[in-house]
Structure formats: C-alpha cells, structure tokens
Amino acid sequence: MASRENALIGDLSASAARYRRRPDPAPHLSGWGRMAPPVAVVIPSWNSARLLGPCLDSLAGQEGVAEVVVVDNGPTDGTAELVGERGIETVALRQNIGFAAAVNLAAVRTTAPAVLSLNADTVLEPGAVAALTAALDADEGLGGVQPRILQMERGAGRDPAEAAADGPGDPARDPEAARLYSAGMALLADGRAIETGAGEPQSAWRERREVFGVCGAACLLRRELFADLGGYDETYFAFYEDVDLNVRARIAGWRFEYEPVAVVWHLGNASWQAAAPRPSAWNARLVARNRIVTQAKFMPARAFPRIAAVEAGSLVRAARERRFLATLHGKLEGLARLPAALRERKRLAATGDPAGARAWLGRQPR
C-alpha cells in the first residue's frame, strides 16, 4: 500500500507549488464593497457519482456561485458524464491524487475571491452559500467560515446514495431534528483534532462564534489565505489536511468563524467508504500518519511526552478494533516523516507565531 500511495502522490504534489507561484488571477474582484464575494465551488470526487448528483443539485439557485469545478480522481463510475450533463467543468484524472491535491488543482482553475470546498457526499440547504459569504465579507481578518454541518442519517442498511437524495421535506433531512456533524474544528491538549459539537443536539450551537478552524468537508476559504499558504499540504493525501491548513493559517494570523445560519448536510465518509479499498484500514493508516506529522509541526515540546502516551494508547484501541497493523503502519510512516515535519516547524516559527495556534489547545467554544 505504501508504494501505491507514494506513486499516487509522487510528481503530482507540484500543483501546490504552482498555486503559490500563481499571481492574483482576478484583481478586479478584490473590492466588491457591500456585495457578497463571488464563490468558486471545488469538489473532489473519487468514484462518487451516486453521491455527487444531490450535491450538485443543491448548488442550483445558491446565490453567489460563480464557478464550479469537480475533480474526478481516477474515474471508473461515470462521474464525468454525470457532471457534464449539468454543464459543470470536470477535471478527469487517470489516478487518485488524493483529496488535498484535488482541492488545490481545482482551486487553481478558478478565479473567484472565495473558495467553497465540498465533499462529494454533502448537500447544501438553500441560502447556505449566501450566509457563508456574508460572514466572510463582514470581517477581513477571517480566513474561512464553517457552516453548521449536520449528520445525514442513512438508516440501518440504507444505501448512502438514497440518503443523499432525500429532499428537504424528508424526515431524514429535518434541520431541527438532526444532530451535529461539526460546528468547527477544535484541538485537544495533546494535539488531536475533533469536530466541535459532533453528535450533540443543536440547541447549544445556534450562535455565530469564533472557532479554531474549519472542517474540510464543507468550508468557505478566502482565496488570499489559500494562496498565501500554498493550499493544502498534498503530502497528506487525505485526512488531517484540513487540520494542518488550520494550524498554518492560525500561525500566519488568520481567524475562523462558525456560521450556523449556513446549513450543510454530510453523510460522513460515505464517498471514502464507497471507493477506497479496505476503507477503514486505509483511514486508520492515514490518520495515524498525518496526525503525528501535524503534531510535530507546531505542538509545544512540553506536550510531546503526553502525545507519546496517547499515541501508544491508540495502538491498544486499534488492536481491539482490528486496525492494529494499519495504525502501526501509519505511525511508523509518520515517524519517518519527522525530519521534514521538524524543518517545517522551524520555518513556521520563523515566519509566524505558533502561539496563535497553541492558544486553542484544549479549548472548545460553548
């Protein structure tokens, strides 16, 4: 698996560097005054045709959407045809380059000053884009805005594509009855990332508030932030790339906000589960690897003993859940990447303020 993934990432990791070298493609859009900024929607898809249709349909009628690009990560399921029927731009790739690289690739093909990144298994409620852009436009210090992401219930044995296709009036798509998937990203004191409010009733999460970071499943990012940071770190491939972006943005001085008026439904790993070979094992490996790399980049040195204990304990849990070998594999890969991560740690400390990210350790907004 390691050689396969390395081949997938390989030479394609240069697209983030290309993004950093790209000049501002639309300077005339920088002063939109009271008008909400135009939005470019980017959607990575990996054999997600059965989930993608409802996502694209939910974009119809959303105010402010100027561009939509779908990156078809190694198509075998007719995604390009489905997207083409809707008149939407598709970037068809011969192989899966990963979520992070796919978002970067789509972003460089657009010019709007705000980039809305969506998973293929998300569905937007009417007015979601307008609410996100209004929040972003109201505060120049915001690097991104997180919607109220709700858990789309599949039901026992129910096909995920059927759940995604439910209409707004379906009981499974009742925003008032649903539980939260995410109200923003939070960091535990040991550097692990969690989705704030996950699984909770919504009553405590109806107010706009600042959060540590945004969830990559659905977030609106200011293009300036995305370009300044060089987009997602493509070496992550998938998982924790949003955590890393949030950390780097905080170090660079950006802030993030949760906007509950914007509602997005998410099936939660449905696209990954549908396409990945042995999805739970690959998930465990990538999370274990990428978490170690992210922690090494910015966590205070005094936290490392605690991190080591937590990571050792996670192997025990992985053994109980029959994910031991995949998790161990990921941790060993993460340790192998420590030299590069520590070099990045030094660079981040020299160009920004790590305290901006560390101030959020163990802090969850309520």
C-alpha positions in Angstrom: 0.0 0.0 0.0 2.8 2.4 0.8 4.4 2.2 -2.7 0.9 2.5 -4.2 0.1 5.7 -2.2 3.6 7.1 -2.8 3.1 6.7 -6.5 -0.3 8.4 -6.3 1.2 11.4 -4.5 4.5 11.4 -6.4 5.1 14.0 -9.0 1.6 15.4 -8.7 2.5 17.2 -5.4 3.9 20.0 -7.5 0.4 21.5 -8.1 0.5 23.3 -4.7 3.8 24.9 -5.7 2.3 26.0 -8.9 -0.5 27.5 -6.9 1.9 29.5 -4.8 3.5 30.9 -7.9 0.3 32.0 -9.5 -0.4 35.7 -9.3 -3.8 37.1 -8.3 -6.0 36.0 -11.2 -8.8 38.4 -10.6 -7.6 41.7 -9.0 -10.7 43.4 -10.2 -12.7 41.3 -7.8 -10.8 42.5 -4.7 -13.2 45.4 -4.0 -16.7 44.1 -4.0 -17.9 46.5 -1.4 -21.2 45.5 0.2 -21.8 42.8 -2.4 -21.0 39.3 -1.3 -17.9 37.9 -3.0 -18.4 35.5 -5.9 -17.6 32.0 -4.9 -15.8 29.2 -6.6 -17.0 25.7 -5.6 -14.5 22.9 -5.7 -15.5 19.3 -5.2 -13.0 16.3 -5.2 -14.8 13.1 -6.3 -13.5 9.6 -6.2 -16.0 7.2 -7.8 -18.7 9.2 -6.1 -21.2 9.5 -8.9 -24.0 8.1 -6.9 -23.5 10.7 -4.2 -22.4 13.6 -6.3 -25.7 14.3 -8.0 -27.6 15.6 -4.9 -24.6 17.7 -4.0 -24.5 19.4 -7.4 -28.3 19.8 -7.5 -28.2 21.6 -4.1 -25.9 24.2 -5.6 -28.5 25.2 -8.1 -30.1 28.5 -7.1 -27.4 29.3 -4.4 -26.6 33.0 -4.6 -23.1 34.0 -5.4 -21.8 30.8 -7.0 -19.7 31.9 -10.0 -17.7 28.7 -10.7 -18.0 25.0 -10.0 -15.2 22.5 -10.7 -15.3 18.8 -10.0 -12.0 16.9 -9.9 -12.7 13.3 -10.9 -10.0 11.4 -9.0 -9.4 8.3 -11.2 -12.8 7.9 -12.8 -14.4 4.4 -13.2 -18.1 5.1 -12.4 -19.4 7.7 -14.9 -18.7 10.8 -12.7 -17.5 12.9 -15.7 -20.7 12.1 -17.7 -22.9 13.0 -14.7 -21.1 16.3 -14.2 -21.0 17.1 -17.9 -24.8 16.7 -18.2 -25.1 19.6 -15.7 -22.7 21.8 -17.7 -20.2 21.8 -14.9 -16.4 21.7 -15.5 -14.7 18.4 -14.8 -11.1 17.7 -14.4 -10.7 13.9 -15.2 -7.6 12.3 -13.8 -6.2 8.9 -14.6 -5.5 8.1 -10.9 -6.4 9.3 -7.5 -4.1 12.1 -6.4 -5.8 12.5 -3.0 -8.3 14.9 -1.5 -5.7 17.6 -0.7 -4.1 17.7 -4.2 -7.6 17.6 -5.9 -8.8 20.7 -4.0 -5.6 22.5 -4.9 -5.9 21.5 -8.5 -9.5 22.7 -8.7 -8.6 26.0 -6.9 -6.0 27.0 -9.5 -8.6 26.7 -12.2 -10.9 29.2 -10.6 -10.7 33.0 -10.1 -13.4 33.9 -7.6 -12.1 35.5 -4.4 -13.7 32.9 -2.1 -13.3 29.1 -2.5 -16.0 26.8 -1.2 -14.6 23.3 -0.7 -17.1 20.5 -0.5 -17.0 16.7 -0.1 -19.0 14.8 -2.7 -21.3 13.5 0.0 -22.6 16.9 1.1 -25.9 18.6 0.4 -26.5 22.4 0.9 -29.6 23.9 2.3 -31.0 26.9 0.4 -29.1 30.1 1.3 -26.1 28.4 2.7 -23.6 30.0 0.3 -25.0 33.5 0.8 -24.8 33.1 4.6 -21.2 31.9 4.4 -20.1 34.7 2.0 -21.8 37.4 4.1 -19.9 36.3 7.2 -16.6 36.2 5.3 -17.2 39.6 3.8 -18.1 41.2 7.2 -14.6 40.5 8.7 -11.4 41.0 6.7 -9.5 39.1 9.4 -11.4 35.9 8.8 -9.6 33.3 6.7 -12.6 31.0 6.5 -16.1 30.3 7.6 -17.6 27.0 8.7 -21.3 26.2 8.2 -23.5 24.2 10.6 -22.7 20.7 9.3 -25.5 18.2 10.1 -25.2 14.5 10.1 -27.3 13.0 7.3 -28.8 9.8 8.7 -28.6 6.7 6.4 -30.8 4.4 8.5 -29.9 0.7 9.1 -28.8 -0.9 5.8 -29.8 2.1 3.8 -27.9 3.0 0.6 -25.9 6.2 1.2 -27.0 7.5 -2.2 -30.6 7.2 -1.2 -30.0 9.2 1.9 -28.1 11.9 0.0 -31.1 12.2 -2.5 -33.6 12.9 0.3 -35.4 16.2 -0.3 -35.7 19.0 2.2 -39.1 17.7 3.4 -38.0 14.2 4.2 -37.8 13.4 7.9 -34.2 12.3 7.5 -33.4 15.9 6.3 -35.1 17.9 9.1 -32.6 20.5 10.2 -34.3 21.0 13.5 -34.2 17.3 14.5 -30.8 16.4 13.2 -27.6 16.1 15.2 -24.5 18.0 14.5 -21.6 16.6 12.5 -19.4 19.7 13.1 -19.7 23.2 14.4 -16.0 23.8 13.7 -12.7 22.1 14.4 -11.2 22.0 17.9 -7.8 20.8 19.2 -7.3 18.7 22.3 -4.4 19.4 24.6 -2.5 16.5 23.1 -2.9 18.0 19.6 -5.6 15.6 18.3 -8.3 17.3 16.3 -12.0 16.8 16.9 -15.2 18.1 15.3 -16.8 20.5 17.8 -20.3 19.5 18.9 -20.2 16.2 17.0 -23.3 14.1 17.8 -24.8 16.7 20.0 -28.3 18.3 19.7 -28.2 21.7 18.0 -29.6 23.8 20.8 -26.2 24.9 22.1 -24.8 25.7 18.6 -27.1 28.3 17.1 -24.9 31.3 17.7 -22.1 32.6 15.5 -18.7 32.2 17.2 -15.0 32.0 16.6 -13.6 28.5 16.3 -10.0 27.2 16.0 -10.6 26.0 12.4 -12.9 24.7 9.8 -13.9 21.2 8.7 -12.6 20.3 5.2 -15.9 18.6 4.4 -17.6 22.0 3.8 -15.8 25.3 4.3 -15.5 28.7 2.7 -11.9 29.9 2.4 -10.7 33.3 1.4 -8.5 32.9 -1.7 -5.9 35.1 -0.2 -5.4 32.6 2.7 -5.4 29.7 0.3 -2.8 31.3 -1.9 -0.6 32.6 0.9 -0.4 29.1 2.5 0.0 27.3 -0.9 -3.3 25.4 -0.4 -3.5 22.1 1.3 -0.3 20.1 2.0 -0.6 17.4 -0.7 1.7 15.0 1.1 -1.1 14.3 3.5 -3.1 12.7 0.6 -6.3 12.6 2.7 -7.3 13.2 6.4 -5.8 15.8 8.7 -5.0 18.1 5.7 -7.7 20.5 7.0 -6.1 20.4 10.5 -2.8 21.2 9.0 -4.2 24.1 7.0 -6.0 25.5 10.1 -2.7 25.3 12.1 -0.7 27.1 9.4 -3.4 29.7 9.0 -3.5 30.4 12.7 0.3 30.7 12.8 0.0 33.2 10.0 -2.5 35.3 11.9 -5.8 34.2 10.3 -9.0 33.5 12.2 -12.0 31.3 11.6 -15.7 31.5 12.4 -18.7 29.2 12.7 -21.9 30.5 10.9 -24.9 28.4 12.0 -27.3 30.1 9.5 -25.5 28.2 6.7 -26.6 24.6 6.8 -24.8 21.7 5.0 -25.7 18.0 5.3 -22.9 15.5 5.4 -23.1 11.7 5.1 -19.7 11.4 6.9 -17.0 9.4 5.0 -19.6 8.0 2.6 -17.6 8.8 -0.5 -14.4 7.3 1.0 -16.2 4.2 2.2 -17.7 3.7 -1.3 -14.4 4.0 -3.2 -11.4 3.1 -1.0 -10.0 -0.4 -0.9 -10.3 -1.6 2.7 -11.5 1.9 3.7 -11.3 1.5 7.5 -7.7 0.3 7.3 -6.6 3.0 4.9 -8.4 5.6 7.0 -6.6 4.4 10.2 -3.3 4.4 8.5 -3.6 7.9 7.0 -5.0 9.5 10.2 -2.2 7.9 12.3 0.5 9.1 10.0 -0.8 12.6 9.3 -1.6 13.3 13.0 2.0 12.7 14.0 3.2 14.9 11.3 0.8 17.7 12.2 1.7 17.5 15.9 5.4 17.6 15.2 4.9 20.8 13.2 3.5 23.0 15.9 2.9 21.3 19.3 5.0 22.7 22.2 7.8 20.5 23.2 6.4 20.0 26.7 3.4 18.2 25.2 5.5 15.5 23.5 5.6 13.1 26.4 1.8 13.3 26.7 1.5 12.8 22.9 3.7 9.7 23.1 1.5 8.2 25.8 -1.7 9.0 23.9 -0.3 7.5 20.6 0.7 4.3 22.4 -2.7 4.0 23.9 -4.3 4.4 20.5 -2.5 1.3 19.4 -4.3 -0.6 22.1 -7.6 0.7 20.9 -6.7 -0.1 17.3 -6.0 -3.7 18.3 -9.4 -4.0 19.9 -11.0 -2.6 16.7 -8.9 -4.8 14.4 -7.0 -1.9 12.9 -3.7 -2.5 14.7 -1.5 -3.2 11.7 -2.9 -0.3 9.6 -2.5 2.1 12.6 1.0 0.9 13.4 1.9 1.2 9.7 0.7 4.8 9.7 2.6 5.7 12.9 5.8 4.3 11.5 5.3 6.4 8.4 4.7 9.4 10.5 7.9 8.9 12.4 9.8 8.6 9.2 8.5 12.0 8.1 9.6 13.7 11.3 12.7 15.3 9.9 10.7 17.1 7.2 8.0 18.0 9.8 10.6 19.5 12.1 12.1 21.5 9.3 8.6 22.9 8.6 8.2 23.5 12.3 11.3 25.7 12.2 10.1 27.6 9.1 6.6 28.2 10.6 8.2 29.6 13.8 10.4 31.9 11.7 7.6 33.3 9.6 4.7 33.4 12.0 3.6 32.9 15.6 2.9 29.3 16.7 1.2 30.7 19.9 -1.7 31.7 17.6 -2.5 28.0 17.1 -1.3 26.8 20.6 -3.7 29.2 22.3 -6.6 27.0 21.1 -5.2 23.7 22.6 -7.9 22.1 24.8 -10.3 25.0 24.1 -13.8 24.3 22.8 -16.2 27.2 22.3 -19.5 26.9 24.0 
